[in-house]
Amino acid sequence: MIRIGLVGLGYLGRIHLKVLQDLPAHFQIAGVFDHNTDRSLELSSAEPELSIFASYQELLQNTDAVAIIASTPAHYELATQAICSAKAVFIEKPICSLLSDSQQLKVLAAQHQVLVQVGHIERFNPLIMALFTQIEGQAVHVLKSNRSAPFQLRGSEVSVVLDLMIHDIDLVLALNNAAIEKLEVTAKQEQSEHPDEVWAKLTFSNGLVAELFASRMATQRTRTIELSLAQGIYHLNLISQEIKFQSSSGENNTIQVRPHNAMQQQWLEFAQCYEQQLVPRVDIQAGIAALQLALQIDASAKEYISQNTIQSIQ
């Protein structure tokens, strides 16, 4: 039984809390903390049996592990305190705002020998898990993803690359560890202070081409991934939870996938890694790799927007 504390009671934090509460064989909720006292009071009223800590330090004193579901800029400081207190850490994606901060967390985690798992939840999506099983040992030639949604304020404090595209960046890196030889980016910014729509084409040294599209300017939600291999093409719809395969000979098949709760699977793996001292599939290095590429794409997107803004003024 892991005594766990949760930091961050926003939209996503409440979802994590519910999932953890539904896993009593693995987790005991020691309590929660949020710097926003209104959120804490609201939760206390709704769930009076839940301990609401007055400070993060108090939470750390009463836990074995910490779930950091706060805003991205707060991740580094919260994780640093937890790791230095020898607590296991689950940290939502992206791991940090700055690459240097994420690298320092890796050093601290090694020094204190604590578990750190990063919340790239798509790795636990039943479709993605089924796909990875289907294509194991096969070379992916082309990957195309579309992750789009109407604008909402939540998540807009960062670029759409760090908010949405980073999911697909992590998947590409999980499938392929070759070096990137070429990066092409186009972008738009209309709804926030950051890029709101980004297209990125990555060409890898082993021949893989990945085209990633993410937008928070769309009229409807889209979550699709297409993979081309020598054997055929896989079409994934993450919203309808469907995988369709078109073989190179022209046959069409629907792959049956057993549904499960991705976040619950994510937390079950955390518990297993904690109890058996295993390395999680989304370890701290995976979080760093996804952040590094996301920041590279984001910088190119901002440069593209800046150059096109200057041209339009001229």
C-alpha positions in Angstrom: 0.0 0.0 0.0 1.5 3.3 -1.1 0.6 6.5 0.9 0.3 9.0 -1.8 -0.3 12.8 -1.8 -1.7 14.8 -4.7 -0.6 18.3 -5.6 -2.9 20.3 -7.9 -6.7 20.2 -7.7 -7.5 21.6 -11.1 -9.5 19.8 -13.8 -6.8 17.1 -14.4 -5.9 16.8 -10.7 -9.5 15.9 -9.8 -9.5 13.1 -12.4 -6.3 11.7 -11.1 -7.7 11.8 -7.6 -10.8 9.9 -8.6 -8.7 7.2 -10.3 -6.4 6.8 -7.3 -9.4 6.5 -5.0 -10.7 3.7 -7.2 -7.4 1.7 -6.6 -7.6 1.1 -2.8 -5.6 -2.1 -3.0 -2.6 -0.1 -4.2 -3.0 3.4 -2.9 -3.9 5.1 0.3 -4.7 8.8 -0.3 -2.8 10.5 2.5 -4.1 13.9 1.4 -4.0 16.7 -1.1 -2.6 20.2 -1.4 -3.3 23.2 -3.7 -2.1 26.7 -3.3 -5.6 27.8 -4.4 -7.5 27.8 -1.1 -10.9 28.1 -2.9 -10.2 24.7 -4.7 -9.2 23.2 -1.4 -12.3 24.4 0.4 -14.5 23.2 -2.5 -13.0 19.7 -2.3 -13.1 19.6 1.5 -16.8 20.4 1.3 -17.4 17.7 -1.3 -15.2 15.1 0.4 -14.9 15.9 4.1 -13.1 12.6 4.9 -10.2 13.7 2.6 -7.2 15.3 4.3 -6.4 18.8 3.0 -2.8 19.7 3.9 -2.1 23.3 4.7 1.3 23.2 3.0 3.3 21.1 0.6 5.8 20.4 3.3 3.1 18.9 5.5 2.0 16.7 2.6 5.6 15.4 2.0 5.9 14.5 5.7 2.9 12.2 5.5 3.5 10.4 2.2 5.6 7.8 0.4 4.9 9.2 -3.1 3.6 12.4 -4.7 1.4 13.0 -7.7 2.4 16.4 -9.2 -0.6 17.6 -11.3 0.1 21.3 -10.9 0.8 23.8 -13.7 3.9 23.0 -15.7 6.0 26.0 -14.4 5.6 24.6 -10.9 6.8 21.1 -11.7 10.5 21.6 -11.2 10.3 23.1 -7.7 7.6 20.6 -6.5 9.5 17.6 -7.9 12.8 18.8 -6.5 11.4 19.0 -3.0 9.8 15.6 -3.3 12.9 13.9 -4.7 15.1 15.4 -2.0 12.7 14.1 0.6 13.2 10.6 -0.9 9.6 10.4 -2.2 8.6 8.6 -5.4 7.2 11.0 -7.9 4.6 10.9 -10.6 4.8 14.1 -12.6 2.3 15.1 -15.4 3.6 15.9 -18.8 5.5 17.9 -19.8 8.0 17.1 -17.2 9.2 20.7 -16.8 9.1 24.1 -18.6 12.8 24.1 -19.1 15.1 21.4 -20.4 17.8 22.2 -17.9 15.3 21.8 -15.1 14.3 18.3 -16.3 17.9 17.3 -16.6 18.6 18.4 -13.1 15.6 16.3 -11.8 17.3 13.3 -13.5 20.5 14.0 -11.6 18.6 14.4 -8.3 16.5 11.2 -8.9 19.7 9.2 -9.5 21.3 10.6 -6.4 18.3 9.9 -4.1 17.4 6.6 -6.0 13.7 7.4 -6.3 11.1 6.4 -8.8 10.1 9.1 -11.2 7.3 8.5 -13.8 6.1 11.1 -16.3 2.5 11.3 -17.3 2.5 10.6 -21.0 -0.8 8.8 -20.8 -1.1 7.9 -24.5 1.4 5.1 -23.9 -1.4 3.5 -21.8 -4.1 4.1 -24.3 -5.5 0.6 -25.2 -5.2 1.4 -29.0 -1.6 2.5 -28.7 -0.7 -0.6 -26.6 -2.4 -2.8 -29.1 -0.7 -1.1 -32.0 2.8 -1.4 -30.4 2.1 -5.1 -30.0 1.0 -5.4 -33.6 4.0 -3.7 -35.1 6.8 -4.9 -32.7 9.9 -5.5 -34.7 8.6 -3.8 -37.8 10.0 -0.6 -39.4 7.6 2.3 -39.6 8.1 4.3 -42.8 5.6 7.2 -42.3 3.7 8.4 -39.3 1.0 11.1 -39.5 -0.9 12.5 -36.5 -3.7 15.0 -36.1 -4.5 16.2 -32.6 -6.9 19.1 -32.8 -9.6 20.7 -30.6 -11.5 24.0 -30.2 -9.8 26.6 -28.1 -10.1 26.5 -24.3 -8.3 28.5 -21.7 -7.0 25.4 -19.9 -3.6 24.6 -21.3 -3.2 27.9 -23.2 -0.4 29.0 -20.8 1.9 27.0 -23.0 2.3 26.4 -26.7 0.0 23.8 -28.4 3.2 21.8 -28.9 3.7 21.4 -25.2 -0.1 21.1 -24.6 -1.2 18.6 -27.3 1.6 17.7 -29.8 3.9 16.4 -27.1 1.7 13.3 -26.8 2.5 12.4 -30.4 6.2 13.4 -30.0 6.5 10.9 -27.1 4.9 8.2 -29.3 7.3 8.8 -32.2 10.3 8.7 -29.9 9.0 5.5 -28.3 8.8 3.9 -31.7 12.1 5.2 -33.1 15.4 6.2 -31.5 17.2 7.4 -34.7 18.6 10.9 -35.0 16.6 13.7 -36.6 18.2 14.9 -39.8 15.6 17.5 -40.9 12.9 19.5 -39.2 10.3 21.6 -41.0 7.7 23.6 -39.2 4.8 25.9 -40.0 2.6 27.6 -37.4 -0.2 30.0 -36.5 -1.0 32.1 -33.4 -4.4 33.5 -33.0 -5.9 32.5 -29.6 -3.1 32.9 -27.1 0.3 34.3 -26.5 1.8 31.1 -27.9 1.6 29.1 -31.1 -1.9 27.7 -31.4 -1.6 25.6 -34.5 1.6 23.8 -35.5 2.6 21.4 -38.3 6.0 19.7 -38.0 7.7 17.3 -40.4 10.5 15.3 -38.9 12.9 13.2 -41.1 14.9 10.6 -39.2 18.3 9.1 -40.2 16.7 5.7 -40.6 14.2 7.0 -43.2 11.2 7.4 -40.9 9.2 10.5 -41.8 6.8 11.8 -39.1 4.2 14.6 -39.8 2.6 15.9 -36.6 -0.2 18.4 -36.6 -1.7 19.9 -33.5 -4.3 22.7 -33.2 -6.4 24.4 -30.6 -8.1 26.5 -33.3 -10.3 23.6 -34.7 -14.1 23.5 -34.8 -14.1 19.9 -33.4 -11.9 17.4 -31.6 -9.7 15.1 -33.8 -7.3 12.5 -32.5 -6.0 10.3 -35.4 -2.7 8.5 -36.1 -1.7 6.8 -39.4 1.3 4.6 -39.7 2.6 3.2 -43.0 4.7 0.0 -42.9 5.8 -2.4 -45.6 3.0 -4.7 -44.6 0.3 -2.0 -44.9 -1.2 1.1 -43.2 -2.7 1.4 -39.7 -5.4 4.0 -39.1 -6.1 4.8 -35.5 -9.0 7.0 -34.3 -8.3 7.6 -30.6 -11.8 9.2 -30.0 -13.9 6.3 -31.4 -11.2 3.8 -30.2 -10.8 2.1 -33.6 -7.9 0.6 -35.4 -8.2 -0.3 -39.0 -5.5 -2.0 -41.1 -5.2 -1.9 -44.8 -2.7 -4.5 -46.0 -0.3 -3.9 -48.9 -2.4 -6.4 -50.9 -5.5 -4.2 -50.4 -7.3 -6.2 -47.7 -9.1 -4.2 -45.0 -9.5 -5.4 -41.4 -10.6 -3.9 -38.1 -8.4 -4.8 -35.1 -10.3 -5.6 -32.0 -9.0 -3.8 -28.9 -10.0 -4.7 -25.3 -10.9 -1.4 -23.6 -9.4 -0.2 -20.4 -8.9 3.0 -18.5 -5.6 4.5 -19.6 -5.0 6.6 -16.5 -5.8 3.6 -14.3 -3.3 1.5 -16.2 -0.8 4.3 -15.8 -1.2 4.3 -12.0 -1.1 0.5 -11.8 2.3 0.6 -13.5 3.5 3.2 -11.1 2.4 1.0 -8.2 4.1 -2.0 -9.7 7.3 -0.1 -10.3 7.3 1.3 -6.8 6.7 -2.1 -5.1 9.1 -4.1 -7.3 11.7 -1.3 -7.9 11.2 -1.4 -11.7 11.8 1.2 -14.3 8.5 2.6 -15.8 8.0 2.7 -19.5 7.7 6.5 -19.3 10.7 7.1 -17.1 12.4 10.5 -16.5 14.6 10.1 -19.6 11.5 9.6 -21.8 10.0 12.7 -20.3 13.2 14.7 -21.0 13.5 13.4 -24.6 9.9 14.4 -25.4 10.4 17.8 -23.8 13.6 18.4 -25.7 12.0 17.8 -29.1 8.9 19.7 -28.2 10.9 22.7 -27.3 12.9 22.5 -30.5 9.6 22.3 -32.5 8.1 25.2 -30.4 11.2 27.4 -31.0 10.9 26.8 -34.8 7.1 27.5 -34.6 7.7 30.9 -32.9 10.4 31.7 -35.4 8.0 30.9 -38.3 5.3 33.1 -36.8 7.7 36.0 -36.1 9.1 35.9 -39.7 5.7 35.8 -41.2 4.4 38.6 -39.0 7.3 40.8 -40.0 6.7 40.0 -43.7 3.0 40.9 -43.4 3.8 44.2 -41.7 6.3 45.1 -44.5 
